[in-house]
């Protein structure tokens, strides 16, 4: 009983304080997602234009959540979650969106984002099941996923000289 309470407290405090959590749904890769902790669960918004993708997270499914340390970035705890999709306009959706809205940075539509979320996005709750995984042994580093945001062009010839001039000033 005491172990369960300590695990629950660790999951809640670590998840509240971390800006990102790593979430792995069924059939999808683990992704870093921003979230808020609200009423005993991690709440996420995504799968819409301009929002984070939520692959492998379906209503009624499960997910594995890994929480990192905010200061060092190392793994603190991994926990299992039940995925619950909130219906747009419901009381639970309104409460979760009120919390998410305050944490959403650089929204392209400002105050109108909640209307866009209700039309085009999904709001999910990741509710802890009470199961925490032991910390893994060894290195779990993986190569980065391919992305269109990478630069494949060579560095301009004049760039090293410009950088050296800035350092001398």
MARBA-3410 file (N, C-alpha, C, O; in Angstrom, 1 decimal):
169
0.8,-1.2,0.0,0.0,0.0,0.0,0.9,1.3,0.0,0.6,2.2,-0.8 ~ 1.9,1.3,0.9,2.8,2.5,0.9,3.5,2.6,-0.4,3.7,3.8,-0.8 ~ 4.0,1.5,-0.9,4.7,1.6,-2.2,3.8,2.1,-3.3,4.3,2.9,-4.1 ~ 2.5,1.8,-3.3,1.6,2.3,-4.3,1.4,3.8,-4.2,1.4,4.5,-5.2 ~ 1.3,4.3,-2.9,1.1,5.7,-2.7,2.4,6.5,-3.1,2.3,7.6,-3.7
3.6,5.9,-2.8,4.8,6.6,-3.2,4.9,6.6,-4.7,5.4,7.6,-5.3 ~ 4.6,5.5,-5.4,4.6,5.5,-6.9,3.7,6.5,-7.5,4.0,7.2,-8.4 ~ 2.5,6.6,-6.9,1.5,7.6,-7.4,2.0,9.0,-7.2,1.8,9.9,-8.1 ~ 2.6,9.3,-6.0,3.1,10.6,-5.8,4.3,10.9,-6.7,4.4,12.1,-7.2 ~ 5.2,10.0,-7.0,6.3,10.2,-7.9,5.8,10.5,-9.3,6.3,11.4,-9.9
4.8,9.7,-9.8,4.3,9.9,-11.1,3.7,11.3,-11.2,4.0,12.1,-12.1 ~ 2.9,11.7,-10.2,2.2,13.0,-10.2,3.2,14.2,-10.2,3.2,15.1,-11.0 ~ 4.1,14.1,-9.2,5.1,15.3,-9.1,6.0,15.4,-10.2,6.3,16.5,-10.7 ~ 6.5,14.2,-10.7,7.5,14.3,-11.8,6.8,14.8,-13.1,7.4,15.5,-13.8 ~ 5.6,14.3,-13.3,4.9,14.7,-14.5,4.4,16.2,-14.5,4.5,16.9,-15.5
4.0,16.6,-13.3,3.7,18.1,-13.1,4.8,19.0,-13.5,4.7,20.0,-14.1 ~ 6.0,18.6,-13.0,7.2,19.5,-13.1,7.9,19.4,-14.5,8.7,20.3,-14.8 ~ 7.7,18.3,-15.2,8.4,18.2,-16.5,7.6,18.9,-17.6,6.4,18.8,-17.6 ~ 8.3,19.6,-18.4,7.6,20.3,-19.5,7.3,19.3,-20.7,6.3,19.6,-21.4 ~ 8.0,18.2,-20.8,7.8,17.3,-21.8,7.7,15.9,-21.2,8.3,15.6,-20.3
6.8,15.1,-21.8,6.8,13.6,-21.5,7.0,12.9,-22.8,6.6,13.3,-23.9 ~ 7.6,11.7,-22.7,7.7,10.8,-23.8,6.6,9.8,-23.8,6.4,9.1,-22.8 ~ 5.8,9.8,-24.8,4.6,8.9,-24.9,4.7,7.9,-26.0,5.0,8.3,-27.2 ~ 4.5,6.7,-25.7,4.5,5.6,-26.7,3.2,4.9,-26.7,2.8,4.3,-25.7 ~ 2.4,5.1,-27.8,1.1,4.5,-27.9,1.2,3.1,-28.6,2.4,2.7,-28.8
0.1,2.5,-28.8,0.1,1.2,-29.5,0.5,1.4,-31.0,-0.3,2.1,-31.7 ~ 1.5,0.7,-31.4,1.9,0.8,-32.8,2.6,2.1,-33.3,2.9,2.2,-34.4 ~ 2.8,3.0,-32.4,3.4,4.3,-32.7,4.7,4.4,-32.0,5.0,3.8,-31.0 ~ 5.6,5.2,-32.5,6.9,5.5,-31.9,6.7,6.4,-30.7,5.7,7.1,-30.6 ~ 7.7,6.3,-29.8,7.7,7.2,-28.6,7.9,8.6,-29.1,8.8,8.9,-29.9
7.2,9.6,-28.6,7.3,11.0,-29.0,7.3,11.9,-27.8,6.7,11.6,-26.8 ~ 8.1,13.0,-27.9,8.1,14.0,-26.9,6.9,14.9,-27.1,6.7,15.4,-28.2 ~ 6.0,15.0,-26.1,4.8,15.8,-26.2,4.7,16.8,-25.0,5.1,16.4,-23.9 ~ 4.2,18.0,-25.3,4.0,18.9,-24.2,2.6,18.6,-23.6,1.8,18.0,-24.3 ~ 2.4,18.9,-22.3,1.2,18.5,-21.6,1.0,19.4,-20.4,1.8,20.3,-20.1
-0.1,19.2,-19.8,-0.4,19.7,-18.4,-0.9,18.6,-17.6,-1.6,17.7,-18.1 ~ -0.6,18.7,-16.3,-1.2,17.7,-15.3,-2.5,18.4,-14.8,-2.4,19.4,-14.2 ~ -3.6,17.7,-15.0,-4.9,18.2,-14.5,-5.8,17.1,-14.0,-6.0,16.1,-14.7 ~ -6.2,17.3,-12.8,-7.1,16.3,-12.1,-6.7,14.9,-12.2,-7.4,14.0,-12.6 ~ -5.4,14.6,-11.9,-4.9,13.3,-11.8,-4.5,12.6,-13.1,-4.3,11.4,-13.2
-4.3,13.4,-14.2,-3.9,12.8,-15.5,-3.1,13.9,-16.3,-3.2,15.1,-16.1 ~ -2.3,13.3,-17.2,-1.6,14.2,-18.2,-2.6,14.5,-19.3,-3.1,13.6,-19.9 ~ -2.8,15.8,-19.6,-3.7,16.2,-20.7,-2.9,16.7,-21.9,-1.9,17.4,-21.7 ~ -3.3,16.2,-23.1,-2.6,16.6,-24.3,-3.6,17.1,-25.3,-4.8,16.8,-25.3 ~ -3.1,17.9,-26.2,-3.9,18.4,-27.4,-3.0,18.2,-28.6,-1.8,18.4,-28.6
-3.7,17.7,-29.7,-2.9,17.5,-30.9,-3.7,16.9,-32.0,-5.0,16.9,-32.0 ~ -3.0,16.4,-33.1,-3.6,15.8,-34.3,-4.4,16.8,-35.1,-5.3,16.4,-35.8 ~ -4.1,18.1,-35.0,-4.7,19.1,-35.8,-3.6,19.9,-36.5,-2.5,19.8,-36.2 ~ -4.0,20.8,-37.4,-3.1,21.7,-38.0,-2.3,22.6,-37.0,-3.0,23.3,-36.2 ~ -1.0,22.6,-37.1,-0.2,23.4,-36.2,0.0,22.8,-34.8,0.5,23.5,-33.9
-0.5,21.6,-34.5,-0.4,21.0,-33.2,0.4,19.7,-33.3,0.7,19.2,-34.4 ~ 0.8,19.2,-32.1,1.6,18.0,-32.1,0.9,16.8,-32.6,-0.3,16.6,-32.3 ~ 1.6,15.9,-33.2,1.0,14.6,-33.6,0.8,13.7,-32.5,1.7,13.7,-31.6 ~ -0.2,12.9,-32.4,-0.5,11.9,-31.4,-0.6,10.5,-32.0,-1.7,9.9,-31.9 ~ 0.4,10.0,-32.6,0.3,8.7,-33.2,0.2,7.5,-32.2,0.8,7.5,-31.2
-0.7,6.6,-32.5,-0.8,5.4,-31.7,-1.6,5.6,-30.4,-1.7,4.7,-29.6 ~ -2.2,6.8,-30.2,-3.0,7.1,-29.0,-4.5,7.1,-29.4,-5.0,8.1,-30.1 ~ -5.2,6.1,-29.0,-6.6,6.0,-29.4,-7.4,5.9,-28.1,-7.0,5.3,-27.1 ~ -8.7,6.4,-28.1,-9.5,6.3,-27.0,-9.7,4.9,-26.5,-10.0,4.0,-27.3 ~ -9.5,4.6,-25.2,-9.6,3.3,-24.7,-8.4,2.5,-24.8,-8.3,1.4,-24.2
-7.4,3.0,-25.5,-6.1,2.3,-25.6,-5.2,2.5,-24.4,-5.6,3.1,-23.4 ~ -4.0,2.0,-24.5,-3.0,2.2,-23.5,-1.8,2.9,-24.0,-1.6,3.0,-25.3 ~ -1.0,3.5,-23.1,0.3,4.2,-23.5,1.3,4.0,-22.4,1.0,3.8,-21.3 ~ 2.5,4.1,-22.8,3.7,4.1,-21.9,4.2,5.5,-21.8,4.6,6.0,-22.9 ~ 4.3,6.1,-20.6,4.7,7.5,-20.5,6.0,7.4,-19.7,6.2,6.8,-18.7
7.0,8.2,-20.3,8.3,8.3,-19.6,8.5,9.8,-19.3,8.3,10.6,-20.1 ~ 8.8,10.0,-18.0,9.0,11.4,-17.5,10.5,11.6,-17.3,11.2,10.8,-16.7 ~ 10.9,12.8,-17.8,12.3,13.1,-17.6,12.5,14.2,-16.5,11.5,14.8,-16.1 ~ 13.7,14.3,-16.0,14.0,15.3,-15.0,14.1,16.6,-15.7,14.7,16.8,-16.8 ~ 13.5,17.7,-15.1,13.5,19.0,-15.8,14.9,19.6,-15.8,15.3,20.3,-16.7
15.7,19.3,-14.8,17.0,20.0,-14.7,18.1,19.2,-15.4,18.9,19.8,-16.1 ~ 18.1,17.9,-15.3,19.2,17.1,-15.9,18.7,16.4,-17.2,19.6,16.0,-18.0 ~ 17.4,16.2,-17.4,16.9,15.6,-18.6,16.9,14.1,-18.6,16.5,13.4,-19.6 ~ 17.4,13.5,-17.5,17.4,12.0,-17.4,16.0,11.4,-17.0,15.2,12.2,-16.5 ~ 15.9,10.1,-17.3,14.6,9.5,-17.0,14.4,9.4,-15.5,15.2,9.0,-14.7
13.2,9.8,-15.0,12.8,9.7,-13.6,11.9,8.5,-13.4,12.1,7.7,-12.5 ~ 10.9,8.4,-14.2,9.9,7.3,-14.0,9.2,7.0,-15.3,9.0,7.9,-16.1 ~ 8.8,5.8,-15.5,7.9,5.4,-16.6,6.7,4.7,-16.0,6.7,3.9,-15.1 ~ 5.5,5.1,-16.6,4.3,4.6,-16.1,3.3,4.3,-17.2,3.4,4.9,-18.3 ~ 2.4,3.4,-16.9,1.4,3.0,-17.9,0.2,3.9,-17.7,-0.2,4.3,-16.6
-0.5,4.2,-18.9,-1.6,5.0,-18.8,-2.7,4.5,-19.7,-2.5,3.7,-20.6 ~ -3.9,4.8,-19.3,-5.1,4.5,-20.1,-5.5,5.8,-20.8,-5.5,6.9,-20.2 ~ -5.7,5.7,-22.1,-6.0,6.9,-23.0,-7.5,7.1,-23.0,-8.3,6.2,-23.3 ~ -7.9,8.4,-22.7,-9.3,8.7,-22.7,-9.4,10.0,-23.6,-8.8,11.0,-23.3 ~ -10.2,9.9,-24.7,-10.4,11.1,-25.5,-11.6,11.8,-25.0,-12.7,11.3,-24.8
-11.4,13.1,-24.7,-12.5,14.0,-24.2,-13.4,14.5,-25.3,-12.8,15.0,-26.4 ~ -14.7,14.4,-25.2,-15.6,14.9,-26.2,-15.6,16.5,-26.2,-15.7,17.1,-25.1 ~ -15.4,17.1,-27.3,-15.4,18.5,-27.5,-16.7,19.1,-26.9,-17.8,18.7,-27.2 ~ -16.5,20.1,-26.0,-17.6,20.8,-25.4,-18.1,20.2,-24.1,-18.9,20.9,-23.4 ~ -17.6,19.0,-23.7,-18.0,18.5,-22.5,-17.4,19.2,-21.3,-16.4,20.0,-21.5
-17.9,19.0,-20.1,-17.4,19.7,-19.0,-15.9,19.3,-18.7,-15.1,20.2,-18.4 ~ -15.5,18.1,-18.9,-14.2,17.6,-18.7,-13.3,18.3,-19.8,-12.1,18.6,-19.5 ~ -13.8,18.3,-21.0,-13.0,19.0,-22.1,-12.7,20.4,-21.8,-11.6,20.9,-22.0 ~ -13.8,21.1,-21.4,-13.6,22.6,-21.1,-12.6,22.8,-20.0,-11.8,23.7,-20.1 ~ -12.6,22.0,-18.9,-11.7,22.1,-17.8,-10.2,21.8,-18.3,-9.3,22.6,-18.0
-10.1,20.8,-19.1,-8.7,20.4,-19.6,-8.2,21.5,-20.5,-7.0,21.9,-20.5 ~ -9.1,22.0,-21.4,-8.6,23.0,-22.4,-8.3,24.3,-21.7,-7.4,25.0,-22.1 ~ -9.0,24.7,-20.6,-8.6,25.9,-19.9,-7.2,25.8,-19.3,-6.5,26.8,-19.3 ~ -6.8,24.6,-18.9,-5.4,24.4,-18.4,-4.4,24.4,-19.6,-3.4,25.0,-19.5 ~ -4.8,23.7,-20.7,-3.9,23.6,-21.8,-3.7,25.0,-22.5,-2.6,25.3,-22.9
-4.7,25.8,-22.5,-4.6,27.1,-23.2,-3.6,27.9,-22.6,-2.9,28.7,-23.2 ~ -3.5,27.9,-21.2,-2.5,28.7,-20.5,-1.0,28.3,-20.8,-0.1,29.0,-20.6 ~ -0.8,27.0,-21.2,0.5,26.5,-21.4,0.9,26.4,-22.9,2.1,26.2,-23.2 ~ 0.0,26.7,-23.8,0.3,26.6,-25.2,1.1,27.8,-25.6,0.6,29.0,-25.5 ~ 2.3,27.6,-26.1,3.1,28.7,-26.6,3.0,28.9,-28.1,2.8,28.0,-28.8
3.1,30.2,-28.5,3.1,30.6,-29.9,2.0,30.1,-30.7,2.2,29.6,-31.8 ~ 0.8,30.1,-30.2,-0.4,29.7,-30.9,-0.6,30.7,-32.1,-0.6,31.9,-31.8 ~ -0.9,30.2,-33.3,-1.0,31.1,-34.4,-2.3,31.9,-34.4,-2.4,33.0,-35.0 ~ -3.3,31.4,-33.6,-4.6,32.1,-33.6,-5.0,32.7,-32.3,-6.2,33.1,-32.1 ~ -4.1,32.7,-31.3,-4.4,33.3,-30.0,-5.6,32.8,-29.3,-5.7,31.6,-29.1
-6.5,33.7,-29.0,-7.7,33.3,-28.2,-8.6,32.4,-28.9,-9.4,31.7,-28.3 ~ -8.6,32.4,-30.2,-9.5,31.5,-31.0,-9.0,30.1,-31.1,-9.7,29.2,-31.7 ~ -7.9,29.8,-30.4,-7.3,28.4,-30.6,-8.3,27.4,-29.9,-8.3,26.2,-30.4 ~ -9.0,27.7,-28.9,-9.9,26.7,-28.3,-11.0,26.3,-29.3,-11.5,25.2,-29.3 ~ -11.5,27.3,-30.1,-12.5,26.9,-31.1,-11.9,26.0,-32.1,-12.6,25.1,-32.6
-10.7,26.3,-32.5,-10.0,25.4,-33.5,-9.8,24.0,-32.9,-10.0,23.0,-33.6 ~ -9.4,24.0,-31.6,-9.2,22.7,-31.0,-10.5,21.9,-31.0,-10.5,20.7,-31.3 ~ -11.6,22.5,-30.8,-12.9,21.8,-30.7,-13.3,21.3,-32.1,-13.9,20.2,-32.2 ~ -12.9,22.0,-33.2,-13.2,21.6,-34.5,-12.3,20.6,-35.1,-12.7,19.6,-35.7 ~ -10.9,20.8,-34.9,-9.9,20.1,-35.7,-9.0,19.2,-34.9,-8.2,18.5,-35.5
-9.0,19.3,-33.6,-8.0,18.6,-32.8,-8.6,17.6,-31.8,-9.8,17.5,-31.6 ~ -7.8,16.8,-31.2,-8.2,15.9,-30.2,-7.6,16.3,-28.8,-6.4,16.7,-28.8 ~ -8.3,16.2,-27.8,-7.8,16.4,-26.4,-7.9,15.1,-25.7,-9.0,14.5,-25.6 ~ -6.7,14.6,-25.2,-6.6,13.3,-24.6,-6.2,13.5,-23.1,-5.5,14.4,-22.7 ~ -6.7,12.5,-22.3,-6.2,12.4,-20.9,-5.5,11.1,-20.8,-6.0,10.0,-21.3
-4.2,11.1,-20.3,-3.5,9.9,-20.0,-3.6,9.6,-18.5,-2.9,10.3,-17.7 ~ -4.5,8.7,-18.2,-4.7,8.4,-16.8,-3.8,7.3,-16.3,-3.9,6.2,-16.8 ~ -3.1,7.5,-15.2,-2.2,6.5,-14.7,-2.9,5.3,-14.2,-4.0,5.4,-13.6 ~ -2.4,4.1,-14.6,-3.1,2.8,-14.2,-2.5,2.4,-12.8,-3.0,1.4,-12.3 ~ -1.5,3.0,-12.4,-0.8,2.6,-11.1,0.4,1.7,-11.3,1.0,1.3,-10.3
0.7,1.4,-12.6,1.8,0.5,-12.9,3.0,1.3,-13.3,2.9,2.1,-14.3 ~ 4.1,1.2,-12.6,5.3,1.9,-13.0,6.4,0.8,-13.4,6.4,-0.3,-12.8 ~ 7.2,1.2,-14.4,8.2,0.3,-14.9,9.5,0.5,-14.2,9.8,1.6,-13.8 ~ 10.3,-0.5,-14.0,11.6,-0.3,-13.4,12.5,0.4,-14.4,12.3,0.4,-15.6 ~ 13.5,1.2,-13.8,14.4,1.9,-14.7,15.2,0.9,-15.5,15.7,-0.1,-14.9
15.4,1.1,-16.8,16.1,0.2,-17.6,17.6,0.2,-17.4,18.2,1.2,-16.9 ~ 18.2,-0.9,-17.7,19.7,-1.0,-17.7,20.3,-0.6,-19.0,19.7,-0.9,-20.0 ~ 21.4,0.1,-19.0,22.1,0.4,-20.2,21.5,1.6,-21.0,20.6,2.3,-20.5 ~ 22.1,1.9,-22.1,21.8,3.0,-22.9,20.6,2.7,-23.9,20.5,1.7,-24.5 ~ 19.6,3.6,-23.9,18.5,3.4,-24.8,18.4,4.5,-25.9,17.4,4.7,-26.5
19.6,5.1,-26.2,19.6,6.1,-27.2,19.2,5.5,-28.6,19.6,4.3,-28.9 ~ 18.5,6.3,-29.4,18.1,5.8,-30.7,18.4,6.9,-31.7,18.5,8.1,-31.3 ~ 18.7,6.6,-32.9,19.0,7.6,-33.9,17.7,8.5,-34.1,16.6,8.0,-34.0 ~ 17.9,9.8,-34.5,16.8,10.7,-34.7,15.9,10.2,-35.9,16.5,9.6,-36.8 ~ 14.7,10.5,-35.8,13.7,10.1,-36.9,13.9,11.1,-38.0,14.3,12.3,-37.8
13.8,10.6,-39.3,13.9,11.5,-40.4,12.8,12.6,-40.3,11.7,12.4,-39.9 ~ 13.2,13.8,-40.7,12.3,15.0,-40.7,12.6,15.9,-41.8,13.8,16.0,-42.3 ~ 11.6,16.6,-42.4,11.9,17.6,-43.4,12.6,18.8,-42.9,13.0,19.7,-43.7 ~ 12.8,19.0,-41.6,13.4,20.2,-41.0,14.9,20.1,-41.0,15.6,21.0,-40.5 ~ 15.5,19.1,-41.6,17.0,19.0,-41.6,17.5,19.7,-42.8,16.9,19.9,-43.8
18.8,20.2,-42.7,19.4,20.9,-43.7,20.5,20.0,-44.4,21.3,19.4,-43.7 ~ 20.4,19.8,-45.6,21.3,18.9,-46.3,22.2,19.6,-47.2,23.0,19.0,-48.0 ~ 22.3,20.9,-47.1,23.2,21.7,-48.0,24.5,22.0,-47.2,24.5,22.0,-46.0 ~ 25.6,22.2,-48.0,26.8,22.5,-47.3,26.8,23.9,-46.7,26.0,24.7,-47.0 ~ 27.7,24.0,-45.7,27.8,25.3,-45.0,28.3,26.4,-46.0,29.3,26.1,-46.7
27.7,27.6,-46.0,28.2,28.6,-46.9,29.7,28.9,-46.6,30.1,28.9,-45.5 ~ 30.5,29.2,-47.7,31.9,29.3,-47.6,32.3,30.5,-46.6,33.3,30.4,-45.9 ~ 31.5,31.5,-46.6,31.9,32.7,-45.8,31.5,32.6,-44.3,31.9,33.4,-43.5 ~ 30.7,31.6,-44.0,30.2,31.5,-42.6,31.3,31.4,-41.5,31.2,32.1,-40.5 ~ 32.3,30.5,-41.7,33.3,30.4,-40.7,34.0,31.8,-40.4,34.3,32.1,-39.3
34.3,32.5,-41.4,34.9,33.9,-41.2,34.0,34.8,-40.5,34.5,35.5,-39.6 ~ 32.7,34.8,-40.7,31.8,35.6,-40.0,31.7,35.3,-38.5,31.7,36.1,-37.7 ~ 31.7,34.0,-38.2,31.7,33.5,-36.8,33.0,33.9,-36.1,32.9,34.3,-34.9 ~ 34.1,33.9,-36.7,35.4,34.2,-36.1,35.4,35.7,-35.8,35.9,36.2,-34.8 ~ 34.9,36.6,-36.8,34.8,38.0,-36.5,34.0,38.4,-35.3,34.3,39.3,-34.6
32.9,37.7,-35.2,32.0,38.0,-34.0,32.7,37.7,-32.7,32.5,38.4,-31.7 ~ 33.5,36.6,-32.6,34.2,36.2,-31.4,35.2,37.3,-31.0,35.5,37.5,-29.8 ~ 35.9,37.9,-32.0,36.9,38.9,-31.7,36.4,40.2,-31.2,37.1,40.8,-30.4 ~ 35.2,40.5,-31.4,34.6,41.8,-31.0,34.4,41.7,-29.5,33.9,42.7,-28.9
END
